[in-house]
Amino acid sequence: MTTTAEKASELLRLHTAPELLLVVNVWDAITATVVAQTPGTTALATASHSIAAAHGYPDGEKIPRDEMIAAVGLIARTAGDLPVTADLEGGYGDPGGTVARAIDVGIVGANLEDQMKPLADSVKAVEAAVAAGEAAGVPFVLNARTDAFLKAGDRDPEDVLADAIERGRAYLDAGASNFFAPGKLDEKTVGRLVEALGERKVNIIGIPGSIDLATAQRLGVARVSYGPWSQNVALTALSDLAADVYAGGGLPADTRKLN
């Protein structure tokens, strides 16, 4: 049986290896099982939006922390020896305590959102999360996320990029393993982030219209994840099935039994 510390070390290695780390986000035991059994999977990542939706809550820390911890713990148990990184949103007002609880249920990495709070407060949150990993004796892989691009509004793009780089440097200096900048970022923006923060330090999200994986690899991105979009793909297939059934059709001929 692989220990929590060994899983954390493997997750860190995957982020620093030359190959682009790809993680398809999951939200419950069955999706974790399906992705874990898919050839090519080296790690799992949860999506807070998807877990919240599956439990009947909107995104944004509306799901109680206890329910979120229980959900990511179930995924970690389902994953077996694969390392699991969890989306813990902004830390539920207690980033250190939330990370400590996540480690207790087998999680070895996490996204932590800054939600564009004052930089000093965001740095303290990163420091608390890092300290929780150290206290547990686990090389916890903290993916410090900025919402600078998601909340850019009508700000000058250069100012947004400068803000993101400032925050990225501060989070990495505070002990974060990686810096996550979700949003529809073009090749030039991703390249400038990597140039400023270092190769294998920047993580991005795959969304419709984002840069392709080969470009992300060439630019030196560490990881591409898919957030709630993997759930959107599954729900699109379910919606299409329902519409087809109601129109007199049935199951697609290439449907496989995966559980």
N, C-alpha and C positions, 0 to 999 in steps of 0.2 A: 504493500500500500504506500503510495506516494504521500509524503507529509505536506502540510500546508506550506512550510518554508521551502521545500523542494519545488512545489508548484509555483510559488512566487518567483523563485530563481529562474525557472523555466520561462515564465511570462516575461521577466526582464530580459532574458536572453533573446526571446523572440522579437522584442522591440529594438534590440541593438544589432541583431543579425543583418547581413546585407540584403536579405530578401524582404520585400514588403510584407508586413503582417496583415492578413485579411481576417476580419471577424464579422460573421453574420449574426446580428443581434437576435436574441431569443427572449421569451417572456414567461415560459412555464416549463413543466417537466417534459411534455411531449415535444415541444419545439426544441428543447435542449437535446433530447434524445435523437431526434431526426438530424439535427445539424452535427452533433457529436459523431454520429455514425457515417456521415458523409465523407468520402475520401478527400483528403486535403485539409481537413479541419485540424488546427493545432491548438486552438484556444477558443473559449466561448466568452461572449459579452452579453450582458443584459441591457435592456432598454427601459428606462424608467417610465417613459410615456406609454409604452406597450403594456408593461406590468400594471400600471395604474388603470389603463383602459380595460384590461382583462378583469380587474377587480371592481369596475364600476365607478372609477374616479377620474376626474380630469387631470391633466398634467400639472406640474408645479407644486410638488410636495403636499398635494391634497390627500393622498393616500397616507394613512398613519404609518409612522416609522416601523412599528412592530410588524405590520402587514408586509411592508417592503422587505424587511430583513428576513421574514419567514419565506417570502417568495424567492429571494436570491439564494437563500440557504438550500431550498429545495432544488434549485437549478444546480448549485454546487455539488450536492449529493448525487444528482442524476448524471453529472458530467464525469464521474469517476476520477481518473487520473489527469484529466485535462484541466489546465488552469482556467479559472473564471474571474473575469473582471466585471464589476457591477457599476451601473449608473446610480449613484447615490445623490443625484441632484445637487443641492447646495449644502447638504449635510444635515438638514432638518434642525438647524439652529444649534447643532452640537457636532461639528465635523469630526472631532477627535473621538467622541463617544460613539458616533455612528460607524466610523471605520473600525473601531475596536469590536463592536458588535458584529460587523460584517466578517471580520477575521475569525471570530468565534464560530461562525457557521460555514467556514471554508472558503471565503472570498479572498483572493490574493492581489486584487488590483481594483481601482475605482476611478470613475469620472467624478470630479468635484467642480461644480459650476461656480463662477464668480458672480453671476447675475448682475454684473456691472455695479457691484457695490464699491465703495471707496477702496482704492488699492491697498491701503494699509490693513483694512479689515479682511480683504481677500487673502493677503499674504499671511495673516494670522491664522486663517482657516487652513491654508495649505500646511503651515507649520504644525498645527494641531493634528492634522491627518497623518503627516509624516511621523510625528512623535508617537502616535498610536501604533504604527507599524513597528517602530523601533522597540517600543515597550513590549510588544508581543513576540519580538525576536524573529520577525518576518520581513524580508526585503520587499515590502509592499510596493506595488507599481502604481503610483499616483499619477493620474492623467488630469492635470489641472486645466480646466476648460474656461475659456473666455467667451462671453456673449457679445463681444464688441461688434462682430459682423452681423449677428442676428438682430441686434438692437441699434444698428447704425442710423436708421431713419434717413434723413436728408443731409447728414453730415458729409463733409468733404472726404472722399475715399482715402486720401493721403493721411488725413488726421485719424481716421479709423484704423488704418494700418499701423501708424505710429503708436497709437494707443495699445493695439494688440501686441506689438513687439515689446513695448514697455512692460506690459503685464506678463508676457511670456518670460522675459528675462527675470522678472521679480519672482515668479513662481518656481522657475528652475533653480534660481539661487536659494530659494527657501526649502529646496529638497525634493520638489516634484520630479518624477522620472521623465515625464513628457508633457507637452503642451498641446491642447486640443482646441482647434479653432473651427467650429462648425459654421456652415454657411455655403452658399454657392460661390466658391472662390475660383478665379481663373488661374491659368498657369503662371502668369506674371506674379500674382499676389502670393501664391503658394511658394514660388521660387524665392521671393524676397523674405518670406517668413523663415524658410529653411536657411537662407544665407545669414540672416540675423541671429538665429537661435541655434543653428547647428544641424547637421545631417542626423537622421534617426532620432530627432527630438520632437518633430512636429507631426501631429496626427490630424487627419481630416475625415470628413464624412462623405460617403457616396450618396448622392442624390441625383434626380434627373437633371441632366445638363452639367454635371460636375466633370472635372478632368478625368481622363481614362486612367486605368491602373498602370499602364506602361509609363505614362507621363509621371505619375506619382512616384513610381520606382526610380525613374531617371533623375527626378528632382531631389531625391534623398528623403522622402517622407517615410516615417516609421510605420504607420498603421492607417488603414482605411476601415472604418466601421460603417454601419448602415442605419443605426438608430431605429426609429419607428418605421422605417421604410420596408424592412423585411416583413413586419406585420401588415403593412399596407399591401404588399404583394400577395400575402396569404388571404387577406380579406377581399381583395379584388377577385381572386380565384373563386372564393366562396360566393360572392355576390353574382359573379358571372354564372356559376352553377345554378343558383336559385333562379336567375332570370331565364336560363336555358330550359330548366325543368318546367317552369310555369308556361313556357312557350311550346311545350310538348316534346322537348328533347330529353337528355339524360346525362349520365356520367361521361366525361371525355374518355375516349378509347384508350388513351395512354395513362390513365389513372393507376397509381401503384398503391399497394397496401403497405404503409410504413410503420404501423404500430400493431 
